[in-house]
Amino acid sequence: MGDARDTGYATPGLRGAVTQLLSLEIGETPATAETLAAASARVLDTLALGLARVVGPAGVRAILLRAIKLQKSEFAFLGEFIVPSDSRANVAEPLRACLREQEPAVIQQVSVALIATFAGLLANVIGDRLMWSLLQQIWPDALPPRTERQETEQ
């Protein structure tokens, strides 16, 4: 469920980066449904805020809606209700509310798949290099520079 075959957008590199970001967001807190859901929502919200500078709030909303649609076959509980109709609204709370009803393992799987797909869709629009550059700007201490990332992916 929710592996790299979901879509061509959630690449292994993106999945690894999202897994790392979620781990950093959770920290030493026990990985309960609530803490995982909250961490996932914070990662997605931070990403959405950072990317809104490039594609605008409406662009973020459109890409997130597409990512949800692509992941819905694997995770039936996902729906458009997660994305606020107001493109300026915070995406964290609806996602957190949706995820906290799931088991921790499922939350981890759907979070990685959804956020990696979201980033992969963005890369499809603006290019892989620019997308990774934006991720590094948003999380400068969490994601390795491009050259280090390329070495670990090979």
C-alpha positions as CSV (number, residue, x, y, z in Angstrom):
1,M,0.0,0.0,0.0
2,G,1.3,3.4,-0.9
3,D,4.7,2.5,-2.4
4,A,6.8,4.0,-5.1
5,R,4.5,2.5,-7.8
6,D,1.7,4.8,-6.8
7,T,2.6,7.5,-9.3
8,G,5.7,8.4,-11.3
9,Y,5.8,11.6,-9.3
10,A,6.6,10.3,-5.8
11,T,10.2,9.3,-6.7
12,P,12.4,7.4,-4.2
13,G,14.4,10.6,-3.6
14,L,11.3,12.6,-2.8
15,R,10.0,9.8,-0.6
16,G,13.2,9.7,1.3
17,A,13.3,13.5,1.8
18,V,9.7,13.5,3.0
19,T,10.4,10.6,5.4
20,Q,13.4,12.6,6.8
21,L,11.3,15.7,7.2
22,L,8.6,13.9,9.0
23,S,11.2,12.3,11.3
24,L,12.7,15.6,12.1
25,E,9.2,17.1,12.7
26,I,8.2,14.3,15.1
27,G,11.6,14.4,16.9
28,E,11.6,12.4,20.2
29,T,7.9,12.5,20.6
30,P,6.2,9.1,20.6
31,A,4.8,8.2,17.1
32,T,1.1,8.2,17.9
33,A,-1.7,8.8,15.4
34,E,-2.0,12.4,16.8
35,T,1.7,13.2,16.7
36,L,2.2,11.7,13.2
37,A,-0.9,13.5,11.9
38,A,0.2,16.8,13.3
39,A,3.8,16.4,12.0
40,S,2.5,15.5,8.5
41,A,0.2,18.5,8.5
42,R,3.1,20.8,9.6
43,V,5.4,19.5,6.8
44,L,2.7,19.9,4.2
45,D,1.8,23.4,5.5
46,T,5.4,24.5,5.5
47,L,5.9,23.2,2.0
48,A,2.6,24.8,0.8
49,L,3.6,28.2,2.3
50,G,7.1,28.1,0.7
51,L,5.8,27.0,-2.7
52,A,3.0,29.6,-2.7
53,R,5.8,32.2,-3.4
54,V,6.5,30.5,-6.7
55,V,3.2,29.1,-7.9
56,G,0.8,31.2,-5.8
57,P,-1.8,30.0,-3.4
58,A,-4.2,28.9,-6.2
59,G,-1.3,26.9,-7.8
60,V,-0.6,25.2,-4.5
61,R,-4.2,24.3,-4.1
62,A,-4.4,22.9,-7.7
63,I,-1.3,20.8,-7.2
64,L,-2.5,19.5,-3.9
65,L,-5.9,18.5,-5.3
66,R,-4.1,16.6,-8.1
67,A,-1.9,14.8,-5.6
68,I,-4.9,13.8,-3.5
69,K,-6.7,12.5,-6.6
70,L,-3.6,10.5,-7.6
71,Q,-3.3,8.9,-4.1
72,K,-7.1,8.3,-3.6
73,S,-6.9,4.8,-5.1
74,E,-4.4,3.7,-2.5
75,F,-5.9,5.7,0.4
76,A,-9.6,5.9,0.0
77,F,-10.1,8.2,3.0
78,L,-8.4,11.0,1.2
79,G,-10.6,13.6,-0.4
80,E,-10.9,17.1,-1.7
81,F,-12.3,18.2,1.7
82,I,-8.6,18.2,2.9
83,V,-7.9,21.2,0.6
84,P,-9.7,24.4,1.9
85,S,-11.8,26.1,-0.8
86,D,-10.1,29.4,0.1
87,S,-6.6,29.1,-1.4
88,R,-5.2,31.3,1.3
89,A,-6.4,29.1,4.1
90,N,-4.1,26.8,6.1
91,V,-3.9,23.2,4.8
92,A,-2.6,21.8,8.1
93,E,-5.8,21.4,10.1
94,P,-8.0,19.6,7.6
95,L,-5.1,17.1,6.8
96,R,-4.4,16.6,10.5
97,A,-8.1,15.9,11.2
98,C,-8.3,13.4,8.4
99,L,-5.1,11.6,9.3
100,R,-5.5,11.3,13.0
101,E,-8.3,8.9,12.5
102,Q,-5.9,6.4,10.9
103,E,-3.4,3.9,12.4
104,P,0.2,5.3,12.7
105,A,1.6,3.1,10.0
106,V,-1.0,4.2,7.6
107,I,-0.5,7.9,8.5
108,Q,3.3,7.4,7.7
109,Q,2.5,5.8,4.4
110,V,-0.1,8.2,3.2
111,S,1.9,11.2,4.4
112,V,5.0,10.2,2.5
113,A,3.1,9.3,-0.6
114,L,0.9,12.4,-0.6
115,I,3.7,15.0,0.1
116,A,6.2,13.3,-2.2
117,T,3.5,13.3,-5.0
118,F,2.8,16.9,-4.3
119,A,6.5,17.8,-4.6
120,G,6.8,15.6,-7.7
121,L,3.9,17.2,-9.4
122,L,5.5,20.6,-8.7
123,A,8.8,19.3,-10.2
124,N,6.9,18.3,-13.3
125,V,5.7,22.0,-13.6
126,I,8.9,23.9,-12.6
127,G,11.6,21.4,-13.1
128,D,13.4,19.0,-10.8
129,R,16.4,21.3,-10.1
130,L,14.2,24.3,-9.1
131,M,11.9,22.1,-7.0
132,W,14.8,20.7,-5.0
133,S,16.3,24.2,-4.6
134,L,13.0,25.4,-3.2
135,L,12.9,22.4,-0.8
136,Q,16.4,23.3,0.4
137,Q,15.4,26.9,0.9
138,I,12.4,25.9,3.0
139,W,14.4,23.3,5.0
140,P,18.0,24.4,4.7
141,D,19.3,22.4,7.7
142,A,17.3,19.2,6.9
143,L,17.9,18.5,3.3
144,P,21.4,17.9,1.9
145,P,22.8,20.0,-1.0
146,R,22.0,18.6,-4.5
147,T,25.5,17.0,-4.9
148,E,25.2,15.1,-1.6
149,R,21.7,14.0,-2.5
150,Q,22.8,12.8,-5.9
151,E,25.6,10.7,-4.4
152,T,23.2,8.9,-2.0
153,E,20.6,8.3,-4.6
154,Q,23.0,6.5,-7.0
